[in-house]
Structure formats: structure tokens, C-alpha cells
Amino acid sequence: MFEKRILTIYSIIVGILFLISGIGKSLDTAAFSELIYQYGFRYFMILAPAIVLAEILIGLFLVLLINPRRYSMLSFVLLSVFTAAFAYAYFRRGVTDCGCFGSLQHAALSPMLTFGRNAILLIMAFVVWRKYPEEKTDTPAWKKILVSAGMVVAIFLSGYSYRLPYYFQKNESIHLYQDKDIRETALSKYLKTSRDSSYMVFCFSYSCPHCWNSIENFRQFRSSGVVDSVMALTTGNDSDRLVFIRDFNPDFSFRHVSADSLTGMINVFPTAFIIEKDTVKYVIQGTLPSPVTYTKQYRKPQ
């Protein structure tokens, strides 16, 4: 009896983590699909909604203890795939933020802590899979109703927040500042440049989940040397600014500007401008890729 209680606790813990992960991604499935691209799996981006729904469904079954042995096995398989994918992205592509909890993730966990957490969850899922007793009982009607209602909401959220990733859009709109001399743009008010240097100006809102997912990659642009200098233009209210400082402990230069000033320059949060030889060379709209992905996607051989 004691062993079954421990197994039940393991099942609920793994289920809750799957639910949080799936719900967080369902709130912005488009950002999750972009994260898959950054991981290096471009042709799997279209599977983002299916992965989100699978996480929520498995989470519901594990939390409600509906055939936990079978669904812990599925959770073990998915966790193994996710961990292997993140390991590839980290060691081969320089991605350090797993983005595991989507819009519900306020701060990036270090890669080693991410691997450690996943290892613990893998052990729990494996133990439940191998040790939980087989039960041939009918699922109560209330559990079936709860799962069905949860999946209807999840399907709506993931569908509503999903759009064709911009990497697949053939007619992507060209930003007004593209290929413009910086002196012809509003950026010149905030940045003094030198023709011998390259810069990134990262525009974001304190309360934007897309922006949170991009902060670690923004830091890497500075440390990797892909650009010579970085700065951020930020907007939002004071309470969100304090939360941002507390959670992210920014170690980069950022300047607070009015929302009107930023919306006059950008169409979406976040937006990054890459400036080379006083010219806006690239405009990256949406979640910022890692420097490795940026180099492969945007930089052309000379």
C-alpha cells in the first residue's frame, strides 16, 4: 500500500509538470513552433500543436490516475525525446533556454538544471511505468468529462495561438527600416554608431512572453561576438519592469522608452535590428533565434 502511494505521488507530479508545460505552450503555440526551429528541427515545426495537445492529454491522465502505467510509459518516451532534442540544441546550436513551459516560464533555467530536472522526471515516469499495478476498472464518468472538457479548451487555445511560422511564409513583409541608413530611422535617437562596428538593437516589452523567451539568446549575441555591441529598448509599466529586473537580473544595457516610441518603429514584440556599417542589415521580427541559428539563417556567404 505504501509503495502504491509513492507511485501515485510520482504519477501526479509528472502529470502536473506535463500539464504546466502543455498549457504554457498552448497559450502561444506559434512561439513553440519557432523554438522547434531554433532547436534545429525545421521540418517538425508543423507538429507543434500536436505536441502541445499530447502533453496536456498525458498530463490529465496522469493527474487523474487514468491508466497511469500506460501513460507514464508515454510520458517517459516524450521526456526522452525532449531531453535528447534539447541536448542536441544546446551542444550543437548554442540554445540554452529549453522553453519547456512556454508563456508560463518567466526566467530561463540553466541547461544543467534543466537536464537534472528531466532526469528526475524520467526516473519517476519509469518507476510508475514498471511498478504501478495493473488495474482493470472502468474510468468514472466525471473523469471522462473533465478530460474531454480540458482537451476542448486545449484544442481551442493551441489553434487560436498558432500561425504558420514566419520561416515558411513566402511573402514575408519587409520592414520599413530594412537596408536603410540608421540616420534615416528613429533608431538614430538612441544609438551612436561607427561604420567599423556592428550592433544589435533589441526592442521588447517587459510583459511579453515572446520577449522573455528571447532574453537568453539576446545575451548570447553579446557574449558570442556575432555583433560588436548590443542594447535594448524596452517599454511597459513600472511593476512589470521591477518583475523583469528581479527575474532576469539584466546584465546588459537597456533604455526605457514610451510605448508610442516603440510601436512607431516596430510591428511586433520583440523585434531586433542588426546594424552593420551604419545600415540596418537585418530585421528579426518575433522570437529571437540563437546566434548559431541566426548565422545560418540570415548571414550569407560573402
Residue frames as qw, qx, qy, qz and C-alpha x, y, z in Angstrom:
[[0.000, 0.886, 0.464, 0.000, 0.00, 0.00, 0.00],
 [0.308, -0.784, 0.105, 0.529, 2.82, 2.40, 0.87],
 [0.411, -0.130, 0.596, 0.677, 4.53, 1.70, -2.46],
 [0.219, 0.615, 0.661, 0.370, 1.35, 2.45, -4.39],
 [0.127, -0.929, -0.251, 0.241, 1.00, 5.78, -2.58],
 [0.361, -0.570, 0.362, 0.644, 4.53, 6.74, -3.62],
 [0.340, 0.177, 0.720, 0.578, 3.79, 5.69, -7.21],
 [0.088, 0.817, 0.565, 0.078, 0.59, 7.75, -7.13],
 [0.219, -0.863, 0.012, 0.455, 2.54, 10.81, -5.97],
 [0.384, -0.277, 0.575, 0.667, 5.10, 10.26, -8.75],
 [0.276, 0.483, 0.730, 0.397, 2.32, 9.99, -11.32],
 [0.016, -0.919, -0.381, 0.101, 0.68, 13.22, -10.14],
 [0.322, -0.714, 0.217, 0.583, 3.99, 15.13, -10.09],
 [0.339, -0.047, 0.672, 0.657, 4.88, 14.08, -13.65],
 [0.167, 0.655, 0.698, 0.237, 1.31, 14.82, -14.74],
 [0.112, -0.908, -0.218, 0.340, 1.34, 18.32, -13.24],
 [0.305, -0.531, 0.413, 0.674, 4.63, 19.14, -14.98],
 [0.275, 0.227, 0.761, 0.542, 3.21, 17.90, -18.29],
 [0.060, 0.814, 0.577, 0.007, 0.06, 19.97, -17.77],
 [0.190, -0.838, 0.017, 0.512, 2.01, 23.14, -16.97],
 [0.327, -0.286, 0.599, 0.673, 4.26, 22.56, -19.97],
 [0.227, 0.416, 0.776, 0.415, 1.37, 21.91, -22.34],
 [0.009, -0.880, -0.453, 0.141, -0.77, 24.80, -21.10],
 [0.261, -0.717, 0.173, 0.623, 2.16, 27.23, -21.27],
 [0.257, -0.115, 0.680, 0.677, 2.86, 26.24, -24.88],
 [0.175, 0.587, 0.765, 0.200, -0.83, 26.29, -25.85],
 [0.042, -0.859, -0.260, 0.439, -1.00, 29.98, -24.91],
 [0.223, 0.816, -0.342, -0.408, 1.50, 30.69, -27.69],
 [0.894, 0.097, 0.421, 0.121, 1.85, 27.68, -29.95],
 [0.573, 0.799, -0.058, 0.171, 3.46, 29.86, -32.62],
 [0.123, -0.836, 0.510, -0.160, 6.36, 30.68, -30.30],
 [0.766, -0.276, 0.580, -0.029, 6.75, 26.96, -29.54],
 [0.839, 0.474, 0.233, 0.131, 6.96, 26.19, -33.26],
 [0.305, 0.885, -0.285, 0.209, 9.68, 28.84, -33.60],
 [0.487, -0.648, 0.573, -0.119, 11.54, 27.21, -30.70],
 [0.901, 0.093, 0.418, 0.067, 11.47, 23.90, -32.57],
 [0.622, 0.751, -0.047, 0.217, 13.15, 25.72, -35.46],
 [0.080, -0.857, 0.459, -0.219, 15.83, 27.09, -33.15],
 [0.779, -0.346, 0.520, -0.054, 16.44, 23.56, -31.89],
 [0.023, -0.458, 0.760, 0.462, 17.34, 22.64, -35.48],
 [0.295, 0.235, 0.925, 0.052, 14.23, 20.65, -36.44],
 [0.225, 0.221, -0.179, -0.932, 12.64, 22.91, -39.03],
 [0.423, -0.050, -0.708, -0.563, 10.51, 20.21, -40.66],
 [0.327, -0.359, -0.847, 0.218, 8.89, 19.29, -37.34],
 [0.056, 0.023, 0.227, -0.972, 7.58, 22.81, -36.69],
 [0.505, -0.175, -0.428, -0.729, 4.20, 21.89, -38.12],
 [0.602, -0.260, -0.754, 0.048, 3.82, 19.32, -35.31],
 [0.059, 0.223, -0.464, 0.855, 3.82, 21.99, -32.58],
 [0.604, -0.249, 0.042, -0.756, 0.03, 21.88, -31.93],
 [0.872, -0.074, -0.456, -0.159, 0.03, 18.06, -31.81],
 [0.524, 0.138, -0.625, 0.562, 2.90, 18.01, -29.30],
 [0.198, -0.264, 0.330, -0.884, 1.12, 20.55, -27.11],
 [0.768, -0.185, -0.132, -0.599, -2.12, 18.52, -27.11],
 [0.806, 0.033, -0.580, 0.113, -0.23, 15.30, -26.37],
 [0.262, 0.214, -0.592, 0.731, 1.42, 16.90, -23.33],
 [0.441, -0.216, 0.222, -0.842, -1.91, 18.12, -21.96],
 [0.851, -0.082, -0.333, -0.399, -3.66, 14.79, -22.58],
 [0.694, 0.081, -0.634, 0.330, -0.89, 12.77, -20.90],
 [0.047, 0.249, -0.489, 0.835, -0.83, 15.25, -18.01],
 [0.632, -0.222, 0.026, -0.742, -4.57, 14.91, -17.45],
 [0.878, -0.044, -0.451, -0.154, -4.44, 11.12, -17.49],
 [0.560, 0.141, -0.623, 0.529, -1.53, 11.00, -15.03],
 [0.143, -0.250, 0.388, -0.876, -3.01, 13.55, -12.61],
 [0.728, -0.130, 0.020, -0.673, -6.42, 11.81, -12.67],
 [0.363, -0.294, 0.878, -0.103, -4.75, 8.38, -12.39],
 [0.838, 0.384, 0.114, -0.371, -6.38, 7.03, -15.53],
 [0.953, 0.221, 0.024, 0.207, -4.25, 4.04, -16.51],
 [0.180, -0.924, 0.311, 0.127, -1.09, 5.66, -15.09],
 [0.714, -0.263, 0.563, 0.323, 1.08, 2.72, -16.10],
 [0.623, 0.515, 0.460, 0.367, 0.40, 3.18, -19.81],
 [0.198, 0.944, 0.120, 0.236, 0.58, 6.97, -19.80],
 [0.461, -0.794, 0.334, 0.216, 3.69, 7.11, -17.67],
 [0.725, 0.018, 0.523, 0.447, 5.31, 5.00, -20.38],
 [0.415, 0.753, 0.335, 0.385, 4.24, 7.59, -22.97],
 [0.188, -0.979, 0.080, -0.018, 5.50, 10.40, -20.73],
 [0.679, -0.475, 0.425, 0.364, 8.84, 8.58, -20.40],
 [0.647, 0.341, 0.476, 0.488, 9.13, 8.34, -24.20],
 [0.189, 0.911, 0.211, 0.299, 8.22, 12.00, -24.73],
 [0.415, -0.882, 0.190, 0.118, 10.57, 13.19, -21.99],
 [0.736, -0.209, 0.451, 0.460, 13.39, 11.16, -23.52],
 [0.509, 0.583, 0.403, 0.489, 12.76, 12.74, -26.92],
 [0.056, -0.979, -0.091, -0.174, 12.52, 16.25, -25.46],
 [0.581, -0.721, 0.281, 0.254, 15.72, 15.80, -23.44],
 [0.707, 0.034, 0.471, 0.527, 17.63, 14.43, -26.44],
 [0.349, 0.774, 0.335, 0.408, 16.36, 17.30, -28.61],
 [0.230, -0.971, 0.051, -0.042, 17.43, 19.90, -26.06],
 [0.705, -0.459, 0.371, 0.393, 20.84, 18.23, -25.69],
 [0.616, 0.364, 0.433, 0.548, 21.32, 18.49, -29.45],
 [0.117, 0.912, 0.218, 0.326, 20.18, 22.14, -29.46],
 [0.463, -0.869, 0.135, 0.105, 22.45, 23.01, -26.54],
 [0.673, -0.404, 0.452, 0.423, 25.65, 21.26, -27.64],
 [0.551, 0.248, 0.563, 0.563, 25.32, 21.75, -31.41],
 [0.157, 0.700, 0.417, 0.558, 23.39, 25.01, -31.84],
 [0.230, 0.160, -0.327, 0.903, 24.08, 27.02, -28.68],
 [0.477, -0.550, -0.312, -0.610, 20.47, 27.10, -27.43],
 [0.204, 0.148, -0.748, 0.614, 20.47, 27.44, -23.64],
 [0.454, 0.036, 0.392, -0.799, 16.78, 28.07, -22.89],
 [0.145, 0.132, 0.970, 0.144, 14.67, 24.93, -23.30],
 [0.384, -0.056, -0.212, -0.897, 11.41, 26.91, -23.37],
 [0.131, -0.128, -0.981, 0.061, 9.78, 23.95, -21.60],
 [0.028, 0.542, 0.723, -0.427, 6.87, 25.89, -20.08],
 [0.223, 0.615, 0.523, 0.546, 6.16, 28.32, -22.92],
 [0.068, -0.699, -0.094, -0.706, 4.40, 31.51, -21.83],
 [0.701, -0.686, -0.148, -0.130, 4.34, 30.39, -18.20],
 [0.805, -0.128, -0.112, 0.568, 8.14, 30.44, -18.00],
 [0.069, -0.996, -0.060, 0.017, 9.29, 33.78, -16.57],
 [0.134, -0.823, 0.542, 0.103, 13.01, 33.04, -16.34],
 [0.761, 0.397, -0.508, -0.072, 15.37, 30.65, -18.08],
 [0.844, -0.468, 0.261, 0.003, 16.64, 27.66, -16.12],
 [0.051, -0.685, 0.678, 0.259, 20.29, 26.86, -16.61],
 [0.705, 0.291, -0.562, -0.319, 20.90, 23.93, -19.03],
 [0.277, 0.200, -0.893, 0.292, 22.41, 21.74, -16.30],
 [0.347, 0.075, 0.620, -0.700, 19.41, 22.28, -14.04],
 [0.707, 0.276, -0.160, -0.631, 17.12, 21.51, -16.98],
 [0.594, 0.258, -0.757, -0.088, 18.91, 18.21, -17.60],
 [0.047, 0.108, -0.842, 0.527, 18.81, 17.43, -13.88],
 [0.538, 0.137, 0.344, -0.758, 15.08, 18.13, -13.62],
 [0.745, 0.286, -0.372, -0.475, 14.37, 16.00, -16.68],
 [0.386, 0.251, -0.876, 0.145, 16.45, 13.16, -15.26],
 [0.222, 0.007, 0.733, -0.643, 14.36, 13.16, -12.06],
 [0.666, 0.265, 0.106, -0.690, 11.12, 13.19, -14.06],
 [0.623, 0.337, -0.652, -0.270, 12.40, 10.38, -16.27],
 [0.148, 0.144, -0.916, 0.343, 13.14, 8.26, -13.20],
 [0.424, 0.142, 0.535, -0.717, 9.68, 8.93, -11.75],
 [0.704, 0.339, -0.186, -0.596, 7.94, 8.12, -15.04],
 [0.498, 0.317, -0.803, -0.084, 9.97, 4.95, -15.49],
 [0.053, -0.071, 0.869, -0.487, 9.23, 3.73, -11.95],
 [0.577, 0.237, 0.340, -0.704, 5.48, 4.31, -12.38],
 [0.659, 0.390, -0.457, -0.453, 5.57, 2.56, -15.75],
 [0.472, 0.254, -0.842, 0.056, 7.32, -0.51, -14.39],
 [0.118, 0.006, -0.838, 0.533, 5.85, -0.71, -10.88],
 [0.474, 0.013, 0.205, -0.856, 2.31, 0.65, -10.89],
 [0.383, 0.116, 0.909, -0.112, -0.15, -2.26, -10.54],
 [0.143, -0.165, -0.691, -0.689, -2.40, -3.09, -13.46],
 [0.287, 0.299, 0.612, -0.673, -5.98, -2.06, -12.80],
 [0.041, -0.241, -0.776, -0.581, -8.93, -3.14, -14.90],
 [0.046, 0.586, 0.626, -0.513, -11.55, -0.75, -13.60],
 [0.270, 0.730, 0.483, 0.402, -13.87, 1.48, -15.57],
 [0.252, 0.094, -0.115, 0.956, -12.98, 5.17, -15.65],
 [0.054, 0.603, 0.610, -0.511, -15.57, 7.23, -13.74],
 [0.334, 0.750, 0.485, 0.301, -17.79, 9.41, -15.89],
 [0.152, -0.970, -0.049, 0.182, -16.65, 12.61, -14.17],
 [0.500, -0.493, 0.465, 0.540, -13.04, 11.92, -15.15],
 [0.480, 0.344, 0.644, 0.487, -14.04, 11.35, -18.79],
 [0.110, 0.920, 0.360, 0.111, -15.99, 14.60, -18.79],
 [0.341, -0.860, 0.152, 0.349, -13.08, 16.51, -17.23],
 [0.534, -0.211, 0.575, 0.583, -10.59, 15.14, -19.77],
 [0.374, 0.576, 0.608, 0.398, -12.94, 15.91, -22.69],
 [0.036, -0.975, -0.215, 0.036, -13.59, 19.45, -21.46],
 [0.449, -0.701, 0.307, 0.461, -9.87, 20.05, -20.88],
 [0.523, 0.018, 0.623, 0.581, -8.97, 18.86, -24.36],
 [0.267, 0.793, 0.491, 0.241, -11.65, 21.04, -25.99],
 [0.180, -0.965, 0.022, 0.191, -10.18, 24.09, -24.27],
 [0.540, -0.472, 0.489, 0.497, -6.63, 23.00, -25.18],
 [0.517, 0.369, 0.614, 0.469, -7.56, 22.50, -28.85],
 [0.128, 0.937, 0.304, 0.115, -9.11, 25.97, -28.95],
 [0.333, -0.877, 0.189, 0.289, -6.13, 27.67, -27.27],
 [0.567, -0.286, 0.571, 0.520, -3.47, 25.93, -29.33],
 [0.452, 0.531, 0.588, 0.410, -5.36, 26.54, -32.56],
 [0.018, 0.974, 0.226, 0.007, -6.06, 30.18, -31.73],
 [0.335, -0.850, 0.290, 0.285, -2.43, 30.92, -30.82],
 [0.657, -0.101, 0.588, 0.460, -0.92, 29.09, -33.78],
 [0.479, 0.803, -0.059, -0.350, 0.01, 30.63, -37.09],
 [0.886, 0.378, -0.019, 0.269, 2.17, 29.49, -39.94],
 [0.611, -0.558, 0.090, 0.554, 5.74, 30.10, -38.73],
 [0.245, 0.901, -0.110, -0.341, 7.33, 33.06, -40.46],
 [0.318, -0.461, 0.732, 0.389, 10.17, 30.84, -41.67],
 [0.411, 0.269, 0.839, 0.233, 7.64, 29.19, -44.02],
 [0.301, 0.820, 0.349, -0.341, 5.98, 32.39, -45.21],
 [0.633, 0.277, 0.386, 0.611, 6.97, 33.19, -48.78],
 [0.143, 0.719, 0.236, 0.638, 5.65, 36.73, -48.79],
 [0.513, -0.557, -0.389, 0.524, 7.01, 37.98, -45.51],
 [0.112, 0.971, 0.155, 0.144, 6.59, 41.74, -45.29],
 [0.616, 0.253, -0.194, 0.720, 9.78, 43.77, -45.46],
 [0.357, -0.713, -0.366, 0.479, 10.29, 46.09, -42.52],
 [0.213, 0.968, 0.122, 0.060, 10.33, 49.82, -43.25],
 [0.286, -0.863, 0.384, 0.158, 13.89, 50.13, -41.88],
 [0.884, 0.014, 0.386, 0.263, 15.35, 47.26, -43.92],
 [0.661, 0.283, 0.255, 0.646, 18.52, 48.38, -45.76],
 [0.008, 0.950, 0.144, 0.276, 18.07, 51.97, -44.53],
 [0.373, 0.391, -0.418, 0.730, 20.87, 54.17, -43.25],
 [0.392, -0.469, -0.683, 0.399, 20.37, 54.39, -39.49],
 [0.092, -0.217, -0.129, 0.963, 20.34, 58.18, -39.72],
 [0.346, -0.136, -0.461, -0.806, 17.12, 57.88, -41.72],
 [0.579, -0.391, -0.703, -0.130, 15.39, 55.95, -38.91],
 [0.489, -0.774, 0.015, -0.402, 14.18, 56.68, -35.39],
 [0.910, -0.233, -0.175, 0.294, 16.90, 54.34, -34.09],
 [0.494, 0.473, -0.168, 0.710, 19.40, 57.15, -34.55],
 [0.340, -0.758, 0.069, -0.553, 17.93, 58.87, -31.47],
 [0.827, -0.518, 0.154, -0.156, 19.08, 56.04, -29.24],
 [0.903, -0.106, 0.251, 0.332, 22.25, 54.71, -30.81],
 [0.122, 0.881, -0.378, -0.258, 25.55, 56.29, -31.81],
 [0.959, 0.133, 0.224, 0.112, 27.25, 54.02, -34.30],
 [0.160, -0.680, 0.560, 0.446, 30.58, 53.60, -36.01],
 [0.748, 0.475, -0.284, -0.366, 30.91, 52.27, -39.54],
 [0.330, 0.458, -0.820, 0.094, 33.58, 49.88, -38.31],
 [0.192, -0.073, 0.862, -0.463, 31.28, 48.14, -35.81],
 [0.410, -0.288, -0.722, -0.477, 28.10, 46.05, -35.81],
 [0.251, -0.115, 0.516, -0.810, 25.20, 46.44, -33.40],
 [0.256, -0.415, -0.846, -0.217, 22.00, 44.77, -32.29],
 [0.284, -0.143, 0.265, -0.910, 19.10, 46.86, -31.00],
 [0.224, -0.269, -0.936, -0.024, 16.56, 44.61, -29.29],
 [0.349, -0.232, 0.032, -0.907, 13.09, 46.12, -28.78],
 [0.402, -0.253, -0.880, -0.015, 10.83, 44.38, -26.27],
 [0.491, -0.587, -0.057, -0.641, 8.08, 44.76, -23.71],
 [0.157, -0.386, 0.769, -0.484, 8.50, 43.78, -20.06],
 [0.649, 0.041, 0.549, -0.526, 5.23, 41.81, -20.15],
 [0.726, 0.443, -0.322, -0.416, 5.70, 39.96, -23.48],
 [0.882, -0.225, 0.413, -0.008, 6.23, 36.14, -23.23],
 [0.802, 0.545, 0.011, 0.244, 7.90, 36.09, -26.67],
 [0.147, 0.856, -0.350, 0.352, 10.40, 38.60, -25.30],
 [0.652, -0.574, 0.462, -0.180, 11.11, 36.53, -22.18],
 [0.947, 0.094, 0.289, 0.106, 11.91, 33.54, -24.38],
 [0.642, 0.685, -0.041, 0.342, 14.41, 35.67, -26.31],
 [0.287, -0.925, 0.235, -0.080, 16.37, 37.23, -23.44],
 [0.759, -0.410, 0.442, 0.246, 18.94, 34.46, -23.10],
 [0.721, 0.410, 0.357, 0.429, 19.59, 34.41, -26.85],
 [0.136, 0.958, 0.010, 0.250, 19.97, 38.20, -26.74],
 [0.528, -0.765, 0.356, 0.096, 22.65, 37.81, -24.07],
 [0.820, -0.055, 0.458, 0.340, 24.45, 35.27, -26.26],
 [0.535, 0.772, 0.158, 0.304, 24.66, 37.72, -29.16],
 [0.119, -0.943, 0.274, -0.145, 26.83, 39.91, -26.96],
 [0.642, -0.555, 0.527, 0.057, 28.98, 37.13, -25.49],
 [0.854, 0.203, 0.432, 0.207, 29.46, 35.21, -28.76],
 [0.261, -0.484, 0.363, 0.752, 30.85, 38.16, -30.71],
 [0.418, 0.508, 0.684, 0.315, 28.36, 37.79, -33.56],
 [0.117, 0.894, 0.174, 0.397, 27.83, 41.55, -33.14],
 [0.426, 0.328, -0.394, 0.746, 30.20, 44.03, -31.52],
 [0.080, -0.026, 0.472, -0.877, 27.64, 45.67, -29.25],
 [0.232, -0.501, -0.795, -0.253, 24.06, 45.21, -28.06],
 [0.130, 0.006, 0.388, -0.912, 21.46, 47.42, -26.43],
 [0.039, -0.478, -0.875, -0.069, 17.77, 47.06, -25.62],
 [0.243, -0.185, -0.025, -0.952, 14.86, 49.46, -25.94],
 [0.169, -0.297, -0.923, 0.179, 12.11, 48.48, -23.52],
 [0.340, -0.308, -0.082, -0.885, 8.62, 49.56, -22.62],
 [0.546, -0.388, -0.742, -0.033, 5.97, 48.68, -20.03],
 [0.419, -0.819, -0.065, -0.386, 4.72, 49.79, -16.64],
 [0.063, -0.698, 0.598, -0.388, 6.84, 50.12, -13.52],
 [0.779, -0.287, 0.469, -0.302, 5.54, 46.97, -11.83],
 [0.943, 0.327, 0.055, 0.035, 6.38, 44.82, -14.88],
 [0.407, 0.754, -0.418, 0.301, 9.80, 46.48, -15.07],
 [0.377, -0.603, 0.599, -0.368, 10.55, 45.53, -11.45],
 [0.922, -0.019, 0.351, -0.164, 9.44, 41.93, -12.08],
 [0.784, 0.586, -0.153, 0.134, 11.66, 41.82, -15.17],
 [0.130, 0.749, -0.543, 0.357, 14.69, 43.07, -13.21],
 [0.629, -0.424, 0.554, -0.343, 14.03, 40.62, -10.38],
 [0.933, 0.121, 0.317, -0.118, 13.54, 37.56, -12.60],
 [0.807, 0.544, 0.006, 0.232, 16.13, 38.21, -15.30],
 [0.565, -0.667, 0.155, 0.461, 18.78, 40.22, -13.47],
 [0.653, 0.735, 0.092, 0.161, 19.69, 42.02, -16.72],
 [0.612, -0.501, 0.239, 0.563, 23.42, 42.39, -17.27],
 [0.430, 0.329, 0.463, 0.702, 23.03, 44.36, -20.49],
 [0.004, 0.189, 0.068, -0.980, 22.30, 47.98, -21.30],
 [0.046, 0.566, 0.775, 0.277, 18.61, 48.78, -21.68],
 [0.017, 0.032, 0.074, -0.997, 16.73, 52.03, -22.04],
 [0.183, 0.550, 0.770, -0.267, 13.09, 52.55, -21.14],
 [0.058, 0.006, -0.338, -0.939, 11.08, 54.38, -23.80],
 [0.546, 0.208, 0.319, -0.746, 7.39, 55.11, -24.25],
 [0.606, 0.251, 0.755, 0.009, 5.16, 52.55, -25.90],
 [0.495, 0.823, 0.163, -0.225, 4.33, 55.05, -28.64],
 [0.026, 0.785, -0.548, -0.288, 8.01, 55.45, -29.48],
 [0.359, -0.226, 0.892, 0.154, 8.48, 51.70, -29.93],
 [0.563, 0.472, 0.671, -0.101, 5.25, 51.00, -31.77],
 [0.368, 0.857, -0.081, -0.351, 6.26, 53.69, -34.21],
 [0.064, 0.653, -0.716, -0.238, 9.33, 51.62, -35.09],
 [0.038, -0.134, 0.989, 0.053, 8.16, 48.01, -34.82],
 [0.608, -0.123, -0.429, -0.656, 5.13, 45.88, -35.69],
 [0.872, -0.309, -0.363, -0.111, 5.55, 43.04, -33.18],
 [0.335, -0.724, 0.548, -0.253, 7.31, 42.34, -29.89],
 [0.372, -0.703, 0.211, 0.569, 10.12, 41.53, -29.84],
 [0.679, 0.719, 0.042, 0.142, 11.95, 42.96, -32.86],
 [0.630, -0.520, 0.258, 0.516, 15.71, 43.03, -33.29],
 [0.484, 0.870, -0.091, -0.034, 17.67, 45.28, -35.65],
 [0.798, -0.206, 0.237, 0.514, 21.13, 44.22, -36.82],
 [0.222, 0.966, -0.048, -0.122, 23.13, 47.25, -37.90],
 [0.767, -0.141, 0.303, 0.547, 26.32, 46.97, -39.93],
 [0.371, 0.089, 0.294, 0.876, 28.23, 49.89, -41.49],
 [0.163, 0.243, 0.214, -0.932, 25.52, 52.28, -40.30],
 [0.505, 0.027, -0.508, -0.697, 22.90, 50.35, -42.27],
 [0.715, -0.097, 0.496, -0.484, 20.01, 48.25, -40.95],
 [0.160, 0.339, -0.867, -0.329, 21.17, 44.96, -42.42],
 [0.346, -0.232, -0.897, -0.148, 18.61, 42.58, -40.90],
 [0.464, -0.277, 0.236, -0.808, 15.31, 42.94, -39.05],
 [0.290, -0.080, -0.952, 0.054, 14.24, 39.91, -36.99],
 [0.509, -0.277, 0.037, -0.814, 10.58, 40.04, -36.01],
 [0.902, -0.240, -0.253, -0.255, 9.35, 37.59, -33.38],
 [0.828, -0.524, 0.167, 0.106, 11.24, 35.30, -31.01],
 [0.143, 0.839, -0.515, -0.099, 14.96, 35.95, -31.32],
 [0.960, 0.131, -0.238, 0.064, 16.94, 32.91, -32.54],
 [0.730, -0.538, 0.182, 0.381, 20.24, 31.86, -31.02],
 [0.023, 0.786, -0.418, -0.456, 23.40, 33.34, -32.60],
 [0.347, -0.161, 0.865, 0.324, 24.11, 29.98, -34.25],
 [0.408, 0.569, 0.714, 0.016, 20.66, 29.83, -35.85],
 [0.179, 0.904, 0.062, -0.383, 20.89, 33.50, -36.84],
 [0.162, -0.598, 0.612, 0.492, 24.22, 32.96, -38.57],
 [0.323, 0.078, 0.893, 0.303, 22.86, 30.05, -40.59],
 [0.290, 0.684, 0.664, -0.086, 19.52, 31.66, -41.37],
 [0.147, 0.953, 0.151, -0.219, 20.47, 35.27, -42.11],
 [0.220, -0.730, 0.470, 0.444, 24.16, 35.56, -42.81],
 [0.847, 0.526, 0.059, -0.048, 25.00, 34.92, -46.44],
 [0.777, -0.160, 0.243, 0.559, 28.42, 33.80, -47.62],
 [0.047, 0.846, -0.131, -0.515, 30.41, 36.77, -48.87]]
